Amino acid sequence: MPIISTSQIRKDFSNKNILDGLSFLIEEKDKIGLIGNNGSGKTTLMKILIGALDKDSGDIYIQKDVKIGYLEQTPTFALDNVYDEMMSSFSELIEIEKKLKEIELALSSKAVDNLDSLLKEYSHLQEIYESKQGYAKESLVNGMIKGLGFSEEQKNQDPKILSGGEKSRLLLGKLLLSKPDILFLDEPTNHLDLEGISFLEKYLKDYSGTLVLISHDRYFLDAIVNKIFLLEDGKIQIYRGNYSKFYEQRKKDLEMKKHQYDNQQKEIKRQEEIIKRFKAYGNARYIKQGESRQKLLDKMKRIDPIAEKEAAKISFKVDMETGYRVLSCEQVEKSYSTQIFENISFEIFKKDRIGLIGPNGIGKSTLFKIIMKKIQADRGVLSYGSNLRIAYFDQELSNLNSNSTIIDELWDSYPKLNHYQVRSYLAKFNFIGDDIFKLVGDLSGGERARLSLLKLMLEGGNFILLDEPTNHLDIDSKEALEDALLDYEGTILAISHDRYFLNKIANKIFAMSSKGLDSYLGNYDYYLEKTSLKDDEDENDLPISKTEKEKIKRQEREDRQKIKKKKAELEALENKIHKLEENLKKLDEKLQDPSTYEDYELVNSISKDRNNLSKELDDLMEEWMNLG
């Protein structure tokens, strides 16, 4: 059953159409990934849905008594410590607890006039308290504090002195503990380390309410969502399944639309040539036939061409090659008031692509500063290879001057470039027209990240240090960066919490802790496999007999036959799913038409048909997921 229904939602900013007549349904228990390029209107749409921003036109229908949860952008804290702030999410239960104690005190007195009513009220309140996990609230708060990466010492810390990222985590924890019916989250993984992301991922998987999630974290989307809402050019397209399923279906859809467009263009050209020949004959009969064909051609519904969305054209070049050994680090340690890390030892070789991971605050960025000689290690030795030229991407984007225009920012860094070269490079990173005269301080996070990557690209470094390079990038820009790094002839060391990014580019993982660093010769999934299956390594090394080898071959043949059968079953299921989705879409269009609600019986009939169809579709999707 729909929890939110929208019809023809429209929003303009500065005469630019952001949302162009959006109509869609959000159903109970949906877990929706709202995706689209930076500036496509995702946050705008989310704010309209929660009532924080006015729409220009259209209708929104929300189920009665639905509790909506949204992560605030400007944190305000009324209590003195992190624990109490988290506990304030249970304000209703705390009030019930007080009331229960008052009733217990009243019942303990000798003279009670209204004993029956007090016992009845006590029983009712106790039922509510138990059903809402009142007795588990301390455990839930402690679990949330730990899961989101707060230390035991920080439990008693004043929220007002927390960092921006810590404040965001505190707000997220309070929101999750409040358990709204529908939860709206805008980039919730931004300030979390890998452990925090894993905790949130598990929490949202088990979350029983409805979820609308804006995220550029493809790994995160794959694990959680069952629908994708793609917002593009002011329109919304809906896909069932997670991000990977959307990605494959999107490719097929675009190929099909391009094929349809090309075929129509060929037909239009053919008809135009026939019309031209008929008119050229000069005969009244042929001229009339030409005019008839022209009328039919004019009435033809034209298919729009597929707009090619160009991501930034990133390409990292090496001005000078390094030697085989790029960097070695032996027994490095660093302390400030307390020790940050110790016993950090590793070797980096030419063309290594290394993902550096570890909890927030473990000193990954500090290690980068030591490598770049911006600060000194307290102990240990770093040995640098020959011809080394380090280029650095800073997650804070501090290499940009907020008071410069885009064109001056690039030109000041590379004064030898001529005007044509500067504008050409900026265009490759999608800074075109008057955009190049914008102030850097007025740019979005994604635009600043693109400009910083452009400056990095022109450095010609042969050893790139990347500190959270994907944080502000949309999915298209992330993919462009990943492809550029895979083509790069130099060496890469990248701090990242983006597991999809680590899987795609890394051929080694350095897992850093306060006590040292462990190296894994593979991507992030390989690291997960090795850290979770260490106990099985000895078993995997056992010798295999000839009889066992025959059994394995026989099993492999059977497995191939099973795969073939499964593939056929999957194709049949996908066809059924496609037909049901088409039928569901037609019913949704009827429900999104305001005139439908003039006939109560019609609304009931359509809603009943839709619920039956939706249940059948969910069953098929579950069957498809189990087969896949």
Buried (B, 14 or more C-beta within 10 A) or exposed (E): EBBBBBBBBBBEEEEEBBBBBBBBBBBBEBBBBBBBBBBBBBBBBBBBBBEEEEBEEBBEBBBEEBEBBBBEEEBEBEEEBBBBBBBBBBEEBBEBBEBBEEBEEBEEEEEEEEEEEBEEBBEEBBEEBEEBBBEEBEEBBBBBBBBBBBEEEBBEBEBEEBEEBBBBBBBBBBBBBBBBBBBBBBBBBBBBBBBBBBBBBEBBEEBEBBBBBBBBBBBBBBBBBBBBBBBBEBEBBBBBBBBEBBBEBBEEBEEEBEEEBEEBEEEEEEBEEBBEEBBEEEEEEBBEBBEEBBEEBEEEEEBEEBEEEEBBBBEBBBEEEBEEBBBBBBEBBBEEEEEBBBBBBBEBBBBBBBBBBBBBBBBBBBBBBBBEEEEEBBBBEBEBBEBBBBBBBBBEBEBBBEEBBBBBBBBEBBEEBEEEBBBEBBBBBBBEEEBBEBBBEEBEBBBBBBBBBBBBBBBBBBBBBBBBBBBBBBBBBBBBBBBBBEEBEBBBBBBBBBBBBBBBBBBBBBBBBBEBBEBBEBBBBBBBBBEEEEEEEEEEEEEEEEEEEEEEEEEEEEEEEEEEEEEEEBEEBBEBBEEBBEBBEEBBEBBBBEEBEEEEEEBEEBBEBBBEBBEBBBEBBEBBEEEE
